[in-house]
Amino acid sequence: MKKWILIVCGLTIFPVIGQQQAESQSEEITAVFSPFEQEFAQVNAEFLSVALFKEYYAYKTRNKFYHGKPPEGEADVFAREQKDELINAVLAAQQAKNQNLFANAEEIEKKLSAIDNQYAANEQWQLVKPKLLPMYHRMLEIQDLAEQYERLIKQQVILSEEKVKVFFSENRDKFTQPPQNHVAIILLAVEPSAGSFVWQAVREQINDIHQQLVDGKDFATLAELYSTDVTADQGGNMGLVHQGMISTDVEKELETMQPGEYTKPMLLLDGLAIFKLVERKPETVHSFEEVKTRAGRLAKRAAITQVWQDKLAELQLAAVIEFNENFQ
């Protein structure tokens, strides 16, 4: 269960009551308090208020989205996700109580006291705190109990070596080192903003270097003489290059080459270059014994995730959950 409670002043969530005439102010007070009485949902007959969901939703939007709200077109999906997460937390908290687990009352009271003290001088806080503090208390209790129950379920996951081997067999790609190319480069750097005259001059130079290679000149020697890359003093040696480290066009060229061959001059973002395939290292498929520890760690992580998702699905299936259809 993700940590999702961050106590914030409810004044940022609910309307602020202004200094209006008595009748108008009474209407504003009603507007502030009504979400605490309105039903968002019932989970196994446990009442959840609109105010509680609004506070939860506001926290999640503030922490997930830079501007504090979902991008256009994503709001409905995000709202459904938060409804599900809140319901799951309540279900987990209920199960924690059934397992005779208790929330940390002392820690909860510390957090509530800190909030109360922080806003003690705020008139609006004094007005709404009789509603907000009990709601925050409940939110913190749900969080604490839900996390305890999640830990309890996950701690029960123990995998035998046979199960780890099954995971290893079904996920060989996770234990396979992809092929690597040992590559060297001769780069003639050009500023992207350089004029066409500069680019033409560099193109003529790289073509001349390419011809020297065709004529049998040593690649490393030419790299030391002409390359502007940081590898020039090592003869252009880039070492082993993983997929994705160089441009797709270059990778495609290297796929068709044999060790010792070099590419035609190629256009890069920062200039023109010639690449040499020094050596091709094929993919390495590790044995179980070589990766036993890592396989065990990954297998357990996957098993824990699956067990928890299965438990949540089980709780949802057995629960009686009723949403207020009038709440949007």
Contacts in CASP RR format, 6 or more apart in sequence:
PFRMAT RR
TARGET T0000
AUTHOR 0000-0000-0000
METHOD contacts of the structure
MODEL  1
MKKWILIVCGLTIFPVIGQQQAESQSEEITAVFSPFEQEFAQVNAEFLSV
ALFKEYYAYKTRNKFYHGKPPEGEADVFAREQKDELINAVLAAQQAKNQN
LFANAEEIEKKLSAIDNQYAANEQWQLVKPKLLPMYHRMLEIQDLAEQYE
RLIKQQVILSEEKVKVFFSENRDKFTQPPQNHVAIILLAVEPSAGSFVWQ
AVREQINDIHQQLVDGKDFATLAELYSTDVTADQGGNMGLVHQGMISTDV
EKELETMQPGEYTKPMLLLDGLAIFKLVERKPETVHSFEEVKTRAGRLAK
RAAITQVWQDKLAELQLAAVIEFNENFQ
1 88 0 8 1.000
1 89 0 8 1.000
1 92 0 8 1.000
1 143 0 8 1.000
1 146 0 8 1.000
1 147 0 8 1.000
1 149 0 8 1.000
1 150 0 8 1.000
2 85 0 8 1.000
3 143 0 8 1.000
3 147 0 8 1.000
4 56 0 8 1.000
4 59 0 8 1.000
4 60 0 8 1.000
4 85 0 8 1.000
4 89 0 8 1.000
4 143 0 8 1.000
5 56 0 8 1.000
5 59 0 8 1.000
5 139 0 8 1.000
5 140 0 8 1.000
5 142 0 8 1.000
5 143 0 8 1.000
6 59 0 8 1.000
6 63 0 8 1.000
7 111 0 8 1.000
7 112 0 8 1.000
7 114 0 8 1.000
7 115 0 8 1.000
7 136 0 8 1.000
7 140 0 8 1.000
8 55 0 8 1.000
8 58 0 8 1.000
8 59 0 8 1.000
9 115 0 8 1.000
9 118 0 8 1.000
9 119 0 8 1.000
9 122 0 8 1.000
9 125 0 8 1.000
10 55 0 8 1.000
10 128 0 8 1.000
10 132 0 8 1.000
11 119 0 8 1.000
11 122 0 8 1.000
11 124 0 8 1.000
11 125 0 8 1.000
11 128 0 8 1.000
12 58 0 8 1.000
13 51 0 8 1.000
13 54 0 8 1.000
13 55 0 8 1.000
13 58 0 8 1.000
14 32 0 8 1.000
14 35 0 8 1.000
14 51 0 8 1.000
14 54 0 8 1.000
14 128 0 8 1.000
15 28 0 8 1.000
15 31 0 8 1.000
15 32 0 8 1.000
16 124 0 8 1.000
17 25 0 8 1.000
17 28 0 8 1.000
17 29 0 8 1.000
17 32 0 8 1.000
17 124 0 8 1.000
17 127 0 8 1.000
18 25 0 8 1.000
18 28 0 8 1.000
19 25 0 8 1.000
20 28 0 8 1.000
29 127 0 8 1.000
32 127 0 8 1.000
32 128 0 8 1.000
33 128 0 8 1.000
33 131 0 8 1.000
35 49 0 8 1.000
35 50 0 8 1.000
35 51 0 8 1.000
35 54 0 8 1.000
36 49 0 8 1.000
36 50 0 8 1.000
36 51 0 8 1.000
36 131 0 8 1.000
36 135 0 8 1.000
37 49 0 8 1.000
38 49 0 8 1.000
38 50 0 8 1.000
38 51 0 8 1.000
38 324 0 8 1.000
38 327 0 8 1.000
39 47 0 8 1.000
39 48 0 8 1.000
39 49 0 8 1.000
39 50 0 8 1.000
39 324 0 8 1.000
39 327 0 8 1.000
40 48 0 8 1.000
40 49 0 8 1.000
40 50 0 8 1.000
40 52 0 8 1.000
40 53 0 8 1.000
40 323 0 8 1.000
40 324 0 8 1.000
40 327 0 8 1.000
41 48 0 8 1.000
41 53 0 8 1.000
41 83 0 8 1.000
41 87 0 8 1.000
41 321 0 8 1.000
41 322 0 8 1.000
41 323 0 8 1.000
41 324 0 8 1.000
42 48 0 8 1.000
42 320 0 8 1.000
42 321 0 8 1.000
42 322 0 8 1.000
43 87 0 8 1.000
43 90 0 8 1.000
43 91 0 8 1.000
43 94 0 8 1.000
43 319 0 8 1.000
43 320 0 8 1.000
43 321 0 8 1.000
44 91 0 8 1.000
44 94 0 8 1.000
44 319 0 8 1.000
44 320 0 8 1.000
44 321 0 8 1.000
45 320 0 8 1.000
46 90 0 8 1.000
46 94 0 8 1.000
48 86 0 8 1.000
48 90 0 8 1.000
49 135 0 8 1.000
50 324 0 8 1.000
50 327 0 8 1.000
51 131 0 8 1.000
51 135 0 8 1.000
52 86 0 8 1.000
52 135 0 8 1.000
52 138 0 8 1.000
52 139 0 8 1.000
53 82 0 8 1.000
53 83 0 8 1.000
53 86 0 8 1.000
53 327 0 8 1.000
55 135 0 8 1.000
55 136 0 8 1.000
55 139 0 8 1.000
56 82 0 8 1.000
56 86 0 8 1.000
56 139 0 8 1.000
57 79 0 8 1.000
57 82 0 8 1.000
60 78 0 8 1.000
60 82 0 8 1.000
60 85 0 8 1.000
61 68 0 8 1.000
61 69 0 8 1.000
61 70 0 8 1.000
61 78 0 8 1.000
62 68 0 8 1.000
64 70 0 8 1.000
64 78 0 8 1.000
65 71 0 8 1.000
69 75 0 8 1.000
70 78 0 8 1.000
83 323 0 8 1.000
87 316 0 8 1.000
87 321 0 8 1.000
88 146 0 8 1.000
88 312 0 8 1.000
88 315 0 8 1.000
88 316 0 8 1.000
89 142 0 8 1.000
89 143 0 8 1.000
89 146 0 8 1.000
90 142 0 8 1.000
90 146 0 8 1.000
91 312 0 8 1.000
91 315 0 8 1.000
91 316 0 8 1.000
91 319 0 8 1.000
92 145 0 8 1.000
92 146 0 8 1.000
92 149 0 8 1.000
92 150 0 8 1.000
92 312 0 8 1.000
92 315 0 8 1.000
93 141 0 8 1.000
93 142 0 8 1.000
93 143 0 8 1.000
93 145 0 8 1.000
93 146 0 8 1.000
93 149 0 8 1.000
95 149 0 8 1.000
95 315 0 8 1.000
96 145 0 8 1.000
96 146 0 8 1.000
96 148 0 8 1.000
96 149 0 8 1.000
96 152 0 8 1.000
97 145 0 8 1.000
99 149 0 8 1.000
99 152 0 8 1.000
101 145 0 8 1.000
101 148 0 8 1.000
101 149 0 8 1.000
101 152 0 8 1.000
102 145 0 8 1.000
103 140 0 8 1.000
103 141 0 8 1.000
103 144 0 8 1.000
103 145 0 8 1.000
103 148 0 8 1.000
104 144 0 8 1.000
107 144 0 8 1.000
108 137 0 8 1.000
108 140 0 8 1.000
108 141 0 8 1.000
108 144 0 8 1.000
111 136 0 8 1.000
111 140 0 8 1.000
112 133 0 8 1.000
112 136 0 8 1.000
112 137 0 8 1.000
112 140 0 8 1.000
115 133 0 8 1.000
115 136 0 8 1.000
116 129 0 8 1.000
116 133 0 8 1.000
119 125 0 8 1.000
119 129 0 8 1.000
120 126 0 8 1.000
125 132 0 8 1.000
150 308 0 8 1.000
153 307 0 8 1.000
153 308 0 8 1.000
153 311 0 8 1.000
154 304 0 8 1.000
154 307 0 8 1.000
154 308 0 8 1.000
156 307 0 8 1.000
157 300 0 8 1.000
157 303 0 8 1.000
157 304 0 8 1.000
157 307 0 8 1.000
159 167 0 8 1.000
159 296 0 8 1.000
159 299 0 8 1.000
159 300 0 8 1.000
159 303 0 8 1.000
163 299 0 8 1.000
163 303 0 8 1.000
164 292 0 8 1.000
164 295 0 8 1.000
164 296 0 8 1.000
164 299 0 8 1.000
165 288 0 8 1.000
165 295 0 8 1.000
167 295 0 8 1.000
167 296 0 8 1.000
167 298 0 8 1.000
167 299 0 8 1.000
167 302 0 8 1.000
167 303 0 8 1.000
168 175 0 8 1.000
168 288 0 8 1.000
168 291 0 8 1.000
168 295 0 8 1.000
168 299 0 8 1.000
171 298 0 8 1.000
172 285 0 8 1.000
174 298 0 8 1.000
175 285 0 8 1.000
175 286 0 8 1.000
175 290 0 8 1.000
175 291 0 8 1.000
175 294 0 8 1.000
175 295 0 8 1.000
176 283 0 8 1.000
176 284 0 8 1.000
176 285 0 8 1.000
176 286 0 8 1.000
177 283 0 8 1.000
177 284 0 8 1.000
177 286 0 8 1.000
178 242 0 8 1.000
178 243 0 8 1.000
178 283 0 8 1.000
179 243 0 8 1.000
179 280 0 8 1.000
179 281 0 8 1.000
179 282 0 8 1.000
179 283 0 8 1.000
180 240 0 8 1.000
180 241 0 8 1.000
180 242 0 8 1.000
180 280 0 8 1.000
180 281 0 8 1.000
181 240 0 8 1.000
181 241 0 8 1.000
181 254 0 8 1.000
181 277 0 8 1.000
181 279 0 8 1.000
181 280 0 8 1.000
181 281 0 8 1.000
182 238 0 8 1.000
182 239 0 8 1.000
182 240 0 8 1.000
182 241 0 8 1.000
182 277 0 8 1.000
182 278 0 8 1.000
182 279 0 8 1.000
182 280 0 8 1.000
182 281 0 8 1.000
183 238 0 8 1.000
183 239 0 8 1.000
183 241 0 8 1.000
183 246 0 8 1.000
183 254 0 8 1.000
183 275 0 8 1.000
183 276 0 8 1.000
183 277 0 8 1.000
183 278 0 8 1.000
184 219 0 8 1.000
184 220 0 8 1.000
184 223 0 8 1.000
184 231 0 8 1.000
184 235 0 8 1.000
184 236 0 8 1.000
184 237 0 8 1.000
184 238 0 8 1.000
184 239 0 8 1.000
184 275 0 8 1.000
184 276 0 8 1.000
184 278 0 8 1.000
185 223 0 8 1.000
185 227 0 8 1.000
185 229 0 8 1.000
185 231 0 8 1.000
185 236 0 8 1.000
185 238 0 8 1.000
185 273 0 8 1.000
185 274 0 8 1.000
185 275 0 8 1.000
185 276 0 8 1.000
186 206 0 8 1.000
186 209 0 8 1.000
186 219 0 8 1.000
186 222 0 8 1.000
186 223 0 8 1.000
186 226 0 8 1.000
186 227 0 8 1.000
186 229 0 8 1.000
186 236 0 8 1.000
186 273 0 8 1.000
186 274 0 8 1.000
187 227 0 8 1.000
187 228 0 8 1.000
187 229 0 8 1.000
187 268 0 8 1.000
187 270 0 8 1.000
187 271 0 8 1.000
187 272 0 8 1.000
187 273 0 8 1.000
188 202 0 8 1.000
188 205 0 8 1.000
188 206 0 8 1.000
188 209 0 8 1.000
188 226 0 8 1.000
188 227 0 8 1.000
188 228 0 8 1.000
188 271 0 8 1.000
188 272 0 8 1.000
188 273 0 8 1.000
189 228 0 8 1.000
189 229 0 8 1.000
189 270 0 8 1.000
189 271 0 8 1.000
190 198 0 8 1.000
190 199 0 8 1.000
190 202 0 8 1.000
190 270 0 8 1.000
190 271 0 8 1.000
190 272 0 8 1.000
191 198 0 8 1.000
192 269 0 8 1.000
192 270 0 8 1.000
202 271 0 8 1.000
202 272 0 8 1.000
203 265 0 8 1.000
203 272 0 8 1.000
205 226 0 8 1.000
206 265 0 8 1.000
206 272 0 8 1.000
206 273 0 8 1.000
206 274 0 8 1.000
207 265 0 8 1.000
209 222 0 8 1.000
209 226 0 8 1.000
209 265 0 8 1.000
209 274 0 8 1.000
210 262 0 8 1.000
210 264 0 8 1.000
210 265 0 8 1.000
210 274 0 8 1.000
212 222 0 8 1.000
213 219 0 8 1.000
213 222 0 8 1.000
213 262 0 8 1.000
213 274 0 8 1.000
219 235 0 8 1.000
219 236 0 8 1.000
219 262 0 8 1.000
219 276 0 8 1.000
220 235 0 8 1.000
220 236 0 8 1.000
220 237 0 8 1.000
221 235 0 8 1.000
223 229 0 8 1.000
223 231 0 8 1.000
223 232 0 8 1.000
223 235 0 8 1.000
223 236 0 8 1.000
224 232 0 8 1.000
224 233 0 8 1.000
224 235 0 8 1.000
224 236 0 8 1.000
226 232 0 8 1.000
227 235 0 8 1.000
227 236 0 8 1.000
229 236 0 8 1.000
229 273 0 8 1.000
231 237 0 8 1.000
231 238 0 8 1.000
237 278 0 8 1.000
239 278 0 8 1.000
240 281 0 8 1.000
243 251 0 8 1.000
244 251 0 8 1.000
246 275 0 8 1.000
247 266 0 8 1.000
247 268 0 8 1.000
247 269 0 8 1.000
249 266 0 8 1.000
250 263 0 8 1.000
250 266 0 8 1.000
250 268 0 8 1.000
250 275 0 8 1.000
253 263 0 8 1.000
253 264 0 8 1.000
253 266 0 8 1.000
253 275 0 8 1.000
254 263 0 8 1.000
254 275 0 8 1.000
254 277 0 8 1.000
257 263 0 8 1.000
257 277 0 8 1.000
258 277 0 8 1.000
259 277 0 8 1.000
259 278 0 8 1.000
259 279 0 8 1.000
259 280 0 8 1.000
260 276 0 8 1.000
260 277 0 8 1.000
260 278 0 8 1.000
261 276 0 8 1.000
261 277 0 8 1.000
262 274 0 8 1.000
262 275 0 8 1.000
262 276 0 8 1.000
262 277 0 8 1.000
263 274 0 8 1.000
263 275 0 8 1.000
263 276 0 8 1.000
264 274 0 8 1.000
265 272 0 8 1.000
265 273 0 8 1.000
265 274 0 8 1.000
266 272 0 8 1.000
266 273 0 8 1.000
266 274 0 8 1.000
266 275 0 8 1.000
288 295 0 8 1.000
END
